[in-house]
Amino acid sequence: MDLDTARGRISEVDRRLVELLNERARLSLNVGAAKRRTLQEQGDDKVPEVYVPGQEKRVFEKVRGLNQGPLSGESVCAIYREIMSASISLQSEVSVGYLGPPGTFSHQAAMQRFGDSLAYVPYAKIEDVIAAAAKEEVTYGLVPIENSTFGAVMQTLDAFVGQPSVKIRAEVYLPVTQSLLSRYQLSAIRKVYSHPQAFGQSRPWLDQHLPHAARVEVSSTAKAAELAAAENYTAAISSEVCAALYHLDVVAKDITTATDNTTRFFVLGQSSDAPTGDDKTLLMFTVDHREPGALCGALNVFAKHQINQTAINSRPSRQRQWHYMFFVEIMGHEQDHNVASALEEIKAYCLDLVVLGSYPHQSY
């Protein structure tokens, strides 16, 4: 096939693609209208959910299965992410709150999940994101919950204690790499800004290459980049996304010790999604610490009902001294029969029990 013929074929494919994309968008609007009619018929005046993670997961699995190449499965899913983002924006004005400023890993995770067509709202603190989602100041919120190297994000767990009404709708995994960003060469750098976790992940590199530079902790790696862009003889440990955003040079790439460093995030809203058959649920509860074996008894309920526990953490309950709130993540949806039975039985051991949400188990 010669060049002119190939380009002519591409032009025809582009024409058909645009027609099909708009046809899909019109069908998406029909879906939104059908959801609203169903709610009205039920006497429910709430706004229908436009982000349905279970349906999203099925779409991605389907298009991966349909893909015969040469595009990779990741490329096809990235294209469909933007198609679905545009469709969501047509149905409703959707805003997503995240831990700012722009360029943070939270921002990147939100963009990875929701695409480029929605409105993004930065907040200064994790608890502000959760409060905004609980009060419906934003449609959805996205917060970090754990890192594969440093474990659970305690600020998020503590914020859940204060805002138990918010519900988890989805989980998002983001591979994390850190680089040294600056307007100066390595030999001229006298101060380095970054988030405490980023310092922990890159300490061996800093000890070797910048042993005498001051290390100043800030609220986020994006804030570090913002400061490094404004101050002389400074640098930031941050992502390469921030290099472009804050007009910094990448002095050294991927300076962290962990090669598979990943952060998991939760998408928050007013309700959880329906069961998909492959879900997780996060519980928050307290037990009577004066009762011997109370925690053991509560956890044994899950084993009795053949429910796997994937994580457990504890935080001060703020009710009284030395009294703790336990966070337990289990496999299954709160509407699954065995999970529902376990939740009913575990109440005998718990003073308080809150289901923070059920969400599809993310495998991509």
C-alpha positions as CSV (number, residue, x, y, z in Angstrom):
1,M,0.0,0.0,0.0
2,D,1.5,3.4,-1.0
3,L,1.6,6.5,1.2
4,D,-1.4,8.3,-0.3
5,T,-3.6,5.2,-0.2
6,A,-2.7,4.6,3.5
7,R,-3.5,8.2,4.4
8,G,-6.7,8.0,2.5
9,R,-7.7,4.9,4.4
10,I,-6.8,6.5,7.7
11,S,-9.0,9.5,6.8
12,E,-12.0,7.2,6.2
13,V,-11.4,5.3,9.4
14,D,-11.2,8.7,11.3
15,R,-14.5,9.7,9.8
16,R,-16.2,6.5,10.9
17,L,-14.6,6.7,14.4
18,V,-16.0,10.2,14.9
19,E,-19.5,9.0,13.9
20,L,-19.2,6.0,16.2
21,L,-17.9,8.0,19.1
22,N,-20.8,10.4,18.9
23,E,-23.2,7.5,18.5
24,R,-21.8,6.0,21.7
25,A,-22.1,9.4,23.5
26,R,-25.8,9.6,22.5
27,L,-26.4,6.1,23.9
28,S,-24.6,7.1,27.1
29,L,-27.0,10.1,27.4
30,N,-29.9,7.6,27.0
31,V,-28.5,5.5,29.8
32,G,-28.4,8.6,32.0
33,A,-32.0,9.5,31.1
34,A,-33.1,5.9,31.9
35,K,-31.5,6.1,35.3
36,R,-33.3,9.3,36.1
37,R,-36.7,7.9,35.0
38,T,-36.2,4.8,37.1
39,L,-35.4,6.8,40.2
40,Q,-38.4,9.1,39.6
41,E,-40.7,6.1,39.3
42,Q,-39.3,4.9,42.6
43,G,-40.1,8.3,44.2
44,D,-36.4,9.0,44.7
45,D,-35.3,12.5,43.9
46,K,-31.5,11.9,44.2
47,V,-29.1,12.4,41.3
48,P,-28.2,9.1,39.7
49,E,-24.6,7.9,39.9
50,V,-22.7,8.7,36.8
51,Y,-19.5,6.9,37.8
52,V,-20.2,3.1,38.2
53,P,-17.0,1.3,38.8
54,G,-18.5,-2.2,38.4
55,Q,-19.7,-1.3,34.9
56,E,-16.3,0.4,34.1
57,K,-14.5,-2.8,35.1
58,R,-16.7,-4.8,32.8
59,V,-16.1,-2.5,29.9
60,F,-12.3,-2.6,30.4
61,E,-12.3,-6.4,30.6
62,K,-14.5,-6.6,27.5
63,V,-12.3,-4.3,25.3
64,R,-9.2,-6.1,26.5
65,G,-10.8,-9.3,25.3
66,L,-11.8,-7.8,22.0
67,N,-8.4,-6.3,21.3
68,Q,-6.4,-8.2,18.7
69,G,-3.5,-5.7,18.4
70,P,-1.3,-4.1,17.4
71,L,-2.4,-1.7,20.1
72,S,-1.7,-3.0,23.6
73,G,-4.4,-3.7,26.1
74,E,-3.2,-0.7,28.2
75,S,-3.4,1.6,25.2
76,V,-6.9,0.5,24.4
77,C,-8.0,1.0,28.0
78,A,-6.4,4.5,28.0
79,I,-8.4,5.4,25.0
80,Y,-11.6,4.1,26.5
81,R,-10.9,5.9,29.7
82,E,-11.1,9.2,27.8
83,I,-14.2,8.1,25.9
84,M,-16.0,7.3,29.2
85,S,-14.7,10.5,30.8
86,A,-16.3,12.5,28.0
87,S,-19.5,10.5,28.3
88,I,-19.7,11.2,32.1
89,S,-19.2,14.9,31.5
90,L,-22.1,15.0,29.1
91,Q,-24.5,13.4,31.6
92,S,-23.7,15.6,34.6
93,E,-21.3,18.3,35.9
94,V,-18.9,16.1,37.8
95,S,-16.1,17.3,40.1
96,V,-13.4,15.3,41.8
97,G,-11.6,16.4,44.9
98,Y,-8.0,15.4,45.6
99,L,-5.0,16.2,47.8
100,G,-3.4,19.1,46.0
101,P,-1.7,21.1,44.7
102,P,-1.9,20.1,41.0
103,G,0.6,17.4,40.1
104,T,0.4,15.3,43.3
105,F,0.2,11.6,42.9
106,S,-3.4,12.0,44.1
107,H,-4.0,14.2,41.2
108,Q,-2.4,11.7,38.8
109,A,-4.5,8.9,40.3
110,A,-7.7,10.9,39.9
111,M,-6.8,11.7,36.2
112,Q,-6.0,8.0,35.7
113,R,-9.4,7.0,37.0
114,F,-11.6,9.8,35.7
115,G,-9.9,11.1,32.6
116,D,-9.4,14.6,31.2
117,S,-13.1,15.7,30.8
118,L,-14.0,16.3,34.4
119,A,-13.4,19.2,36.9
120,Y,-10.7,18.6,39.5
121,V,-10.6,20.4,42.8
122,P,-7.4,20.5,44.9
123,Y,-7.6,20.5,48.7
124,A,-4.8,21.2,51.2
125,K,-5.4,18.2,53.5
126,I,-6.7,14.7,53.2
127,E,-9.4,15.3,55.8
128,D,-10.6,18.3,53.7
129,V,-11.1,16.0,50.6
130,I,-13.1,13.5,52.7
131,A,-15.2,16.2,54.3
132,A,-15.9,17.7,50.8
133,A,-17.1,14.3,49.5
134,A,-19.3,13.8,52.6
135,K,-20.9,17.2,52.3
136,E,-21.3,16.8,48.5
137,E,-19.1,19.9,47.8
138,V,-17.6,17.6,45.1
139,T,-19.2,14.7,43.3
140,Y,-16.3,12.3,44.3
141,G,-13.2,12.5,46.4
142,L,-10.0,10.6,45.9
143,V,-7.6,9.9,48.9
144,P,-4.5,7.7,49.4
145,I,-5.1,4.7,51.7
146,E,-1.8,2.8,51.6
147,N,1.6,2.5,50.0
148,S,3.3,-0.8,49.2
149,T,6.5,0.4,50.9
150,F,5.3,2.4,53.9
151,G,1.9,0.9,54.7
152,A,-1.4,2.6,55.6
153,V,-1.9,6.3,55.3
154,M,-2.9,7.2,58.9
155,Q,-4.3,10.6,58.0
156,T,-6.9,8.9,55.8
157,L,-7.9,6.4,58.5
158,D,-8.2,9.2,61.1
159,A,-10.4,11.2,58.7
160,F,-12.7,8.3,58.3
161,V,-13.2,8.3,62.1
162,G,-14.5,11.8,61.8
163,Q,-16.5,11.3,58.6
164,P,-18.1,7.8,58.8
165,S,-20.9,8.7,56.4
166,V,-18.8,8.8,53.3
167,K,-18.7,5.7,51.2
168,I,-15.9,4.0,49.2
169,R,-16.9,3.4,45.5
170,A,-13.6,2.2,44.0
171,E,-9.9,1.6,44.5
172,V,-7.1,2.9,42.3
173,Y,-3.5,1.7,42.1
174,L,-0.8,4.1,40.9
175,P,2.9,3.1,40.4
176,V,5.0,5.7,42.1
177,T,8.5,6.9,40.9
178,Q,10.3,9.8,42.4
179,S,12.9,12.0,40.6
180,L,15.1,14.9,41.7
181,L,13.8,18.2,40.1
182,S,15.5,21.5,40.1
183,R,16.5,24.6,38.1
184,Y,20.2,23.9,39.1
185,Q,22.8,21.3,38.6
186,L,23.4,18.7,41.3
187,S,26.5,20.4,42.6
188,A,24.6,23.7,43.3
189,I,21.7,22.3,45.3
190,R,21.7,23.3,48.9
191,K,18.2,22.4,50.0
192,V,15.7,19.6,49.0
193,Y,12.0,19.7,49.6
194,S,9.7,16.7,49.6
195,H,7.0,14.7,51.4
196,P,8.2,12.5,54.3
197,Q,7.4,9.3,52.4
198,A,9.4,10.5,49.4
199,F,12.3,11.3,51.6
200,G,12.1,7.8,53.1
201,Q,12.0,6.2,49.7
202,S,15.0,8.1,48.4
203,R,17.2,8.4,51.5
204,P,20.0,6.2,50.3
205,W,20.3,8.2,47.0
206,L,20.3,11.5,48.9
207,D,22.9,10.2,51.4
208,Q,25.2,9.3,48.5
209,H,24.7,12.3,46.2
210,L,23.4,15.2,48.4
211,P,24.7,14.3,51.9
212,H,25.0,18.0,53.0
213,A,21.8,19.4,51.5
214,A,19.1,20.4,54.0
215,R,16.0,18.2,53.8
216,V,12.7,20.1,54.4
217,E,9.4,18.1,54.7
218,V,6.3,19.6,53.1
219,S,2.7,18.4,52.6
220,S,3.1,16.9,49.2
221,T,5.7,16.2,46.4
222,A,3.8,18.7,44.2
223,K,4.2,21.4,46.9
224,A,7.9,20.6,47.0
225,A,8.1,21.2,43.2
226,E,6.3,24.4,43.6
227,L,8.8,25.6,46.2
228,A,11.8,24.5,44.2
229,A,10.6,26.4,41.2
230,A,10.4,29.6,43.3
231,E,13.6,29.4,45.4
232,N,17.2,29.5,44.4
233,Y,19.6,26.6,44.9
234,T,16.8,24.2,45.8
235,A,15.4,21.0,44.5
236,A,12.4,18.8,45.0
237,I,11.8,15.0,45.1
238,S,8.7,14.7,43.0
239,S,7.3,13.2,39.9
240,E,8.3,13.9,36.3
241,V,4.7,15.2,35.8
242,C,5.6,18.1,38.2
243,A,8.8,18.8,36.2
244,A,6.7,19.9,33.3
245,L,4.0,21.5,35.4
246,Y,6.4,23.7,37.4
247,H,9.1,24.2,34.6
248,L,11.8,22.3,36.4
249,D,14.6,20.1,35.0
250,V,14.9,16.4,35.8
251,V,18.3,16.3,37.4
252,A,18.1,12.5,38.3
253,K,15.4,10.0,37.4
254,D,13.9,7.3,39.6
255,I,15.9,7.8,42.8
256,T,13.9,5.6,45.1
257,T,15.1,2.3,46.4
258,A,11.9,0.3,45.8
259,T,11.4,-0.7,42.1
260,D,7.7,-1.7,42.6
261,N,6.6,1.2,44.7
262,T,2.8,1.6,44.4
263,T,0.2,3.7,46.2
264,R,-3.5,2.6,46.5
265,F,-6.2,5.2,46.6
266,F,-10.0,5.2,47.4
267,V,-12.6,6.9,45.3
268,L,-15.3,8.3,47.7
269,G,-18.9,9.2,47.2
270,Q,-22.3,9.0,48.7
271,S,-22.9,5.3,48.1
272,S,-21.1,2.1,47.1
273,D,-21.5,0.3,43.9
274,A,-23.6,-2.9,43.4
275,P,-21.9,-6.3,43.8
276,T,-19.7,-7.5,40.9
277,G,-18.8,-11.0,42.2
278,D,-15.2,-9.8,42.9
279,D,-15.3,-7.1,45.5
280,K,-13.7,-5.9,48.8
281,T,-15.3,-4.2,51.8
282,L,-13.7,-1.9,54.4
283,L,-15.1,-2.1,57.9
284,M,-14.5,0.3,60.9
285,F,-15.4,-1.0,64.4
286,T,-14.6,-0.9,68.0
287,V,-14.7,-3.7,70.6
288,D,-15.1,-3.7,74.4
289,H,-11.4,-3.8,75.4
290,R,-12.4,-4.9,78.9
291,E,-13.8,-8.1,77.5
292,P,-11.0,-10.7,77.1
293,G,-10.7,-12.0,73.5
294,A,-13.3,-9.5,72.1
295,L,-11.1,-8.6,69.0
296,C,-10.2,-12.2,68.5
297,G,-13.9,-13.2,68.6
298,A,-14.8,-10.5,66.1
299,L,-12.1,-11.6,63.6
300,N,-13.0,-15.3,64.0
301,V,-16.4,-14.5,62.6
302,F,-14.8,-13.9,59.2
303,A,-13.0,-17.2,59.3
304,K,-16.3,-19.0,60.3
305,H,-18.0,-17.6,57.2
306,Q,-15.0,-18.3,54.9
307,I,-14.2,-14.6,54.4
308,N,-10.6,-13.6,53.7
309,Q,-9.2,-10.6,55.5
310,T,-6.7,-8.6,53.3
311,A,-5.7,-5.8,55.8
312,I,-6.1,-4.7,59.4
313,N,-5.1,-1.4,61.0
314,S,-6.0,0.4,64.2
315,R,-6.2,4.1,65.2
316,P,-7.2,5.9,68.4
317,S,-11.0,6.1,68.5
318,R,-11.1,9.7,70.0
319,Q,-13.8,8.5,72.4
320,R,-11.5,7.9,75.3
321,Q,-7.8,7.2,76.0
322,W,-6.4,3.9,74.9
323,H,-9.5,3.0,73.0
324,Y,-9.0,2.0,69.4
325,M,-10.9,1.9,66.1
326,F,-10.1,-1.1,64.0
327,F,-10.1,-1.0,60.2
328,V,-10.5,-4.4,58.6
329,E,-10.6,-5.0,54.8
330,I,-12.3,-8.2,53.7
331,M,-13.0,-9.9,50.4
332,G,-16.6,-9.8,49.3
333,H,-19.5,-7.2,49.1
334,E,-21.6,-6.2,52.1
335,Q,-24.7,-7.5,50.1
336,D,-23.1,-11.0,49.6
337,H,-24.9,-13.6,51.7
338,N,-21.9,-14.7,53.7
339,V,-20.7,-11.2,54.3
340,A,-24.1,-10.0,55.4
341,S,-24.4,-12.9,57.8
342,A,-20.9,-12.2,59.2
343,L,-21.7,-8.5,59.7
344,E,-24.9,-9.4,61.6
345,E,-23.0,-11.9,63.8
346,I,-20.0,-9.6,64.5
347,K,-22.3,-7.0,66.1
348,A,-22.2,-9.2,69.2
349,Y,-18.5,-8.3,69.7
350,C,-18.6,-4.7,68.5
351,L,-19.5,-1.5,70.3
352,D,-19.7,0.4,66.9
353,L,-19.6,-1.0,63.4
354,V,-19.5,1.0,60.2
355,V,-19.3,-0.3,56.7
356,L,-17.2,2.3,55.0
357,G,-17.9,0.8,51.6
358,S,-17.8,-2.1,49.1
359,Y,-15.9,-1.7,45.9
360,P,-14.8,-3.8,42.9
361,H,-11.5,-5.6,43.5
362,Q,-9.1,-3.8,41.1
363,S,-6.9,-6.2,39.1
364,Y,-5.5,-3.8,36.3
